[in-house]
Amino acid sequence: MWVDKYRPQKFTELLGDERTNRDVLRWLKHWDHCVFGKASKATTTDPHKRPERRILMLTGPPGFGKTTLAHIASRQAGYNVIEINASDDRTGTVVQNKIQDALESQAVFQSRPSCIVIDEIDGVSGAGGETGFIKRLLGIVLADEKALASMSAVPGLNGFATRKSKKQKSNKSLLRPIIVICNDLYAPALRTLRPYCQVVYFKASGPASLVARLRTICLHEGLQADVRALHALCEVAEHDLRSCVNSLQFVRTRSRQFTLESVSQTLAQRDMARSPHAVVEAIFKLPDAKRERKKAAVVKTEVQRIVQIAELVQSTNEYGKIMDGLFAHYPQAPYHDSHFQKPLKALSWLAFYDFCERGVYERQHGELMAYMPWAASAMHHLFATHESPRTLERSKQAWQAREKTSANEDLFKTWIAVCQPSIRQCQNALIMKSELLSYAVRIIGSSRINPVNAHLVVKPAERKQLAKIVDAMLLLGLDYKQYRNDDGSYIYRLEPALTELLNYEDTTGTVVLKGEALLPSRYAVRQVIAQELAAERIRRQQEAL
């Protein structure tokens, strides 16, 4: 396979955003003191000089080079890569055994320490109880935190030993890096693991670098490729390098030339998934009868075209984006209908699609999914013309709003999970969203404490206000976590990030009211609150014993 033959082998051969590549390598190099015993200049409170987050999560669409970067960066940093595919090994026992073997031992024939790469982790089920994949992986991270907390009570261990509790369970430090890879950052299965990961987002490679790499491959394989055709291929594949290379290999089996006709004809025979935008354009356009007659010696009937549109929509598996595009552009479609029956029928079909979608995703009626693509076929029947459609602007607002809603809902559920039971029992979700959320952030943000050490807050009014803020944050399950910026400076962020739910945008998408503005802006004030939170947790734990 060409994708294996031309897979990058060195760090300098990687495509994509160079800053993203360096971020991954930098995170791995932060383990040098812990793994290789090298001197570290990192200013961290961790005795092993490890990164603040022990797990690195790479997220982005398929084909953007996440797995390749994880392997190459790990080898570049001096590790032997041990890959685990979460979709194949779904049970917690399997993952725990594999990870523990890798963390506690070294390969017999490898002088390098191991780095764990877990691929397709968003494909596992969030269920599984005590033996679930995510639960076992999370257990390793929590055991590391407990081991770190116990080090202060056991001098001389230096963190590399284990300490047994009263229940004779050993808490082991995590001394090797773990990289997890996912396509959907907000998959329900990742809800509990995500707060413990440092997330790196992958973006599409620039078309220039992608086309240059494809031209090099074509040159080596004897395939004459038109630059415009390569650009069109990148657009259709949505900059998915793996899909582009597979398409070129498919074309090479039939021809020595790759032209624009190859993109529209040969790739269609390969049943390659087209971009949602291209599918929307195809729905509003009737095929050229002369061109069809030359290709197949027969013109397709209307029924055949309707079936073809349904199959095209089904092959993309992007129903939501396609229907959003149809909803945004059908009012601009040219048609002759003085009684406006076509718009009424279009709205009926859109309502039918919504009905099926709710049935599938809310009521688990999976059999309704087979009917969803036919709404797009109905739009083709109503509005398709032989005229070249006007350039359709990419309608991303509806899809982005849907994705943002999903992310906000997941963030809200994360907050609910860490709240005290008294809060969850007294309030329903709607009340907490509309009434409690805003006031909760304002309460913990109403601080007039001077930026000094927590032990130096001596004024009775300030001490009383600090105690109220700490009580409220503990009740709501909130905390200030320290993060390091790219420039080396440190900041404290609210976790869970409820301020993200209080950002308000105007019609242009510009944030005009930031929830972060409701919290204390000075680093020292947040540091004082974080220190007092940690001290109060210890006091309460000691009282509970």
N, C-alpha and C positions, 0 to 999 in steps of 0.2 A: 504494500500500500504506500502511495506517495506520502501520506500524512506521517507515516513512520520513517520513510526514507529521508524526508526533508525536515524532520523535527529538529529544532535548534539544539545544539550540543554544548554551546558556550554561552556565558552570560551576555557577551557582546552581540550574539546573534538573535537575542530576544526582540520581538516587536512590542508594540504597545507603548504606554506612557512610561518614560524613563524614570519619572519620579516614583511611580508605583513600584517598579522593579527595585529601585534603591530602598524604598521603605521596607520591602520584604527582606532584603539582604541585611539592612540595618537592624531589623528586629532579631534576625538570627545571630548577628554579631554581638548582640547584647548578652548572649549566652556564653561568650568565650571564657569569662572568668569562672563560671560554674562548671562548664564542661571540659575546657582545656587548661584551666588554671592560669590563664593569661591575665596580666594586669588590666584593670578596667578603670576608666576615668568617669564612668557613669555615677552621677550623684543620686543614689537611691538608698532607701532604708532597708532594702532586702539584703540579708547577710551574704547571699550567694551572688549578688549583683545581677540578678535576672531582670527581665522586663516586668513592668507593672502588671501586665496581663500575660498569663502563662501560655495561653492558646492564641494562635493567629488564625483568623477566619478570612479566607479569600472568597469574595462574592462577586458575581457578575454573570451575564448571559453565557450560554455554552459557546465554545469555540473561540473564546477570547484569550486563551493561553494560561489559565489559572493553574492547571495541573503541571504544565510544562515549566512555568516559573517556579513553582514549589520544588520541583525536582532539581532544576539547575541551580537555583539559589542555595538549596541545601548542600549540594555537592561543592559549590563554590565556597561555602562557609566551612567545609571540612567534614560533612556528615555522610553517613551511609543511610540512604533513604529506605524506609520500610513503609510500603503503601498498603492501606486497608481500604477496600471499597465497602462503604457502609450499606450499599444496596444489596451486596452479596452476603455480608456478615451482619445480619440484623439483630442478633441476640446479644444481650449484654455480657453473657459469659464468654462469648468468642472475643469480643472487643477487649474485655478486661484481660484475658489471657494473653492476647497478642501484644497489647500495649505494655503490660507488666513485663513480659519476656523481653521486649525491646528496651524498656527503661532500666531493667535490672541486670541485663547482660549485654554482651557484645557478640556480633557474629564471629563464628570460629575463624573464618578466612578473611575477616575484615579488621583492619587496624583502626578503623574510624568508629567513633560513637554513632549511635542511631538517632535519626530524626523521624518522627511518625508523621505520615501524610495520610489523612482520612478523606477520601473522595466521596462525593455525592451524599454528604451527611444529611442534607435536607430530604433525602428519599426514605429515611427511616420513619417508622411510626412513632408518634409521641407516647403511645401506650407501652405496655410491657411490664408495668409494676416495678418490683425490685430488681428484675433482671433486664430491664430495658436498656437499649444501647446508650441513649443520651444520659440516662440515670447513672449508669456505671461510669461513663466518661466524666460526668459532673462530680461523681463521688471521688474520683482521683484528684480533681481540683480542690474540692473541699477538704480532703485529707491533707493536701499540701498546706492549705491555710491553717488547719489545726496544728500541724507539725511546726509551722512557723510561729504560731502563737505560743506553743509550749517551749520553744527554745529559750525564752527569757527565764523560764522556771528551771531549766536544766543547764547550768553553765558548763561549758567545755565540750558540748556535743557538736557545736559549729554547724548544726543543721543537717548533717549528712547521716545521722543516725536516726533511729525511730524511737518513739516513746509510747509505751503502752498505757492505756487508760485503765480504769477500774474494770471495765468490761473486757480487758485483754485484747482490745483491738488496736493495732498499730497504725499510727498516722505517718505516712511516708511522704517525704519531700519529693516534688516533681523536679527532677534534675536533667531532663532532656526536653527539647522543644517539641511541640505538637502543632501541626498545621491542619486545619480542617477546610474543606472546599465545598461551596454550595452555590446553586443558581438563585435560589430564593432566600434572601436574608430573613424574611419575615414568615418563614414556614412555621406552622404551629409547633412542630417538634423541636425547634431551636429556641423557643421562648425562654426556657430556663437556662440554657447554656450561653446565650448571646451576651448577657451582662458580664461574663467572665472572659470574653474574647476581645482581642484587639482586631477591629474590622478594617480590611483594606478593600476598597471598591475598585472594580475593573471597568474601564471605559473602552469604547471601540478604538481600534488602531486607526491612525490617520489614513485616508485613502491613498495618499502618495506612497507611504511606506508599504502598505499592503499590496498595491499594484506592482511596486518594484520587486517585492518578494515573489509574486506570482509570475512576473516576466522572467525572473531568473529560473524558476522551476520549468517554465515552458521552453526556455532556451536549452536547458539540459536534457529535456525529454523530446526535443525535436518537434515541438508544437508551435506553429506560427500563430501568434496571438495579436489581435488588434487591441491597442491601448484603450480605445473607447469600449470595446467589448469587456475588457477586464474591469473597467470602472463600473459598467452596468452589472457585471457579475457581483462585484462587491456590494452594490446597492441592493440587488435582489436578495443576496445572502445576509444582508444587514451586518456586513463586516465580520462575518463568521469565517475565520481563516480555514478551519477544518472543512467546512462545507464548500468553500471555494476550491480547495485543492482536490477534494473528492469529485467535484464537478468537472474540473479540468482532466482528471484521470479518466472519467467516463467519456468525455469528448474524444480524448486521444485514442480510445479503442475503436472509434468509428471514422476519425478524420485526422488530418495533420494541420488543419486550420481552425482557429477559434475566432468567430466573428460575431457581430450583433445578432445575426440570424441564429447562431448557435445558442445564444442566451435565450431567445424566445422560442426556439423549436426543440433543439436537442435536450435542453434542460427540462423542458416541459415533459418530454418522454421519460426522463429520469424521475418524474414526479417530485421534483424538488420543491420544497415549501417556499412560496414567494412571500415577499414582505407584505404586511397588511395593507400598506399604502398602494402597492401594485395591484393587489386583489380588488381594492375599492375601485381603482381606475378600470380594471377589466370588467367589473360588474356594470358600469355605466356605458360600456362600449360594445357595440355589435361587431362581430368579425367581418372582415372583407370577404364577400362571396367569391370574387375572382381568385383571391389568394387561397381560399379554402379549396376551391375546385382544382387548383394546380397541385395542392398538397395531397388531397385525398380523393380526388376525382368525383367527389360528391359533397354537396353542401349540407351541413348539419341542420336538422329540423329544430324548431323551437323547443320541443321537449328534450332533445338531446343537449341543447345548449343549457337548459335549466338544470339538467342532471350534471353537466360538466361544471357549472358554477358551484353547485352544492359540493361536488367532490373537491374542487379547488379550495373552497373555504374549509372543508374538513381536513385537507392536507396541511394547512397552515397551523391548525390548532390554536388560533388566535381569534376566537369568536368575538371576544369583547372589543378588541381594537377595531376589527372590521365593522361591527355594528355601530360603534361610535362614529367611525368615518362615514358610514351610510347615513346616519342620523344627521350629521353635520352638513352633508353635501347634497342630499336629495332635494332640498328646496331650490337649489341652483340648477337642477337638471332641466333641460328644455323638453317640454311636452305640450301637447294640444289637448286640453280638457277644460272646456268652459264650465263644466259642472263640478270641477275639483274632486272628481271621484278617485283619481289616482293618489293624491295626497292622503285622502281618507283611508284608502286601502293600505297605503304605505304605513300609516300610523297603526292600523290594525295588525299588520304583520310585525311591526316593532313591539307592540304590546304582547303579541303571541310569543316572540322571542324572550321578552322579559319574564313571561309566565313560565316558560320552559326552564329558563336559567334559574329562577327562584326554586322551582321544583327540584332541580338537580343539586344545587349547592346548599339549599336551606332544608329541604325535606328528604334529601337523599334518594330521589327518584331518578336513578341513572338512566333508565330507559328513555327519558325525555330528551337526552342529549342527541339522539339520532334525528330529532326533528328540528334542532336549532339551525343547521346550515340552510334549511329551505326558506327561511325568512330572507336570506340574502338572494336566493334564486328568485323569490317573488319581486324583490326590488329591481333585479335585472329585467324581469318581464315587464315591469311598469315603466322604467325610465331609460333603458338602454337604447342608444341611437347609433347610426353609422357615422355621425359627425365625430371628429376628434374632440374628446372632452377637454374643456378648459383645464388649465393647470390647477390641480386640486392642492390646496395648502394642507399640509399635514396637520390633522386635528389631534393634538396631543392633550388638550386641556381636560377632556372628559376622562381619558385613561389615567392621566397624572392625578386627577382628583380621586379616582377610584383607588389608585395605589396609595395615595396619601391617607385616604380613609382607612385602608387596611392597616397601614403602618400605625396610625393613631389608635385604632382599636386594639392592636397588639400591645402597644405601649400602655394603654389604659388597663388591659388585663394583667400586664406585668405589675403595675402598681397595686391593683386589687389583691394580687396574690401575696404581696408583702405587707399589706395593711394588717393591723391588729384585728382579731375576730370581732371585737365589739363594733368596729367601723363597718365591716362587711355585713354584719347582721342587721344593723339599724338602718342601712340605706340601700336603696335599689340603684341599679346602674344609671338610670336616667337622672336621678337626683344627684348622684355623685358627679356626673358629667356637667350638668347645667348649673348646679348650685355650690357643691362642696369644693370642686376642683379649683376654681378661681380664688375662693376665699382661703383655701388651704395654702396656696402659694403666697398670697398676700400676708397671711399670718406669720409664716416662717421668714418672710422677707422684710418684716417691719422691725428692723434692727437698727439701733443707734449706738451700738457698742463701739468704743474706740478701738482702733486696730493695734492691740497689744496682745501679749500672751494671756491665755485663759486664766492663769494663776494671778495675773495682775489686774483682773477686773474686780476692783475693790468697792466701787460705788454700789450701794444697795440697790438703786434703781436699775443699773446695768446688770447686776448679778441676778436680780429677779426676772428681768426681761430675757436674759440668756437661758435661765432655767425653763421659762415658758416655751421658748423656741425649741429647746432640746426635747421637752416633753411632747410637744406637738409633732416633731419630726419622728420620734420613736413611735408614737401612736400611729402615724401615717406611713411608717416603714420607709422613711426618706433618709438620705445620707449625702454628705459631700465627699466625693472621691477625687483624689489627686491624679492629674494627667500631665503628661509632658508634651509640649508643643514641638513643632518641627524646629523652631529656633532655639530649643533647649530650655526655655522658660517653663514654669509650672503653673497650672491653674487648678481650681477646684470646681467641679461640676456637680450639679444635683443629680442624684440617681435614686429612682428612675427619673428620667428627664421630663418631668411634668410641664416644664416651661415650653416644650415643643407643642403642647396641646393648646397653648395660649397665644400662639403667633397668629396675627391677622394680616391678610394681604389685600391689596387693592386689585383692581381689574387687570393690571399689568403684571401681577405676580410679585410685586415688591412688598416686602414685609414692612408695614407701617406701624405696627404695634408688636413689640417683642415681649414674650413672656419672661425672658431673661432679665429684662429691665425691672421686674418686680422684686428681684432678689438683690442682696447686697453685692455691689460691684467690686469692692476692694478685696484683694486676695487675703489680706490679714484678717478681715472680719470672718470670712468663710473658714479660714484656718482655725480661728478661735472656736467657732461653732463645731467644726469637725473634731477638734481635740476634746471638747466637752462631751460630745456625743459618744466618743470612744470610752471616756472615763465613766460616763453614766451607765453604759452597757455593762462594763465590768462590775460596777457597784451593784447593779440589779442581779447580775449572775451570781455574785457572791451571796447576796441576800436570799436567793432562791435555793442555795445549797443547804 
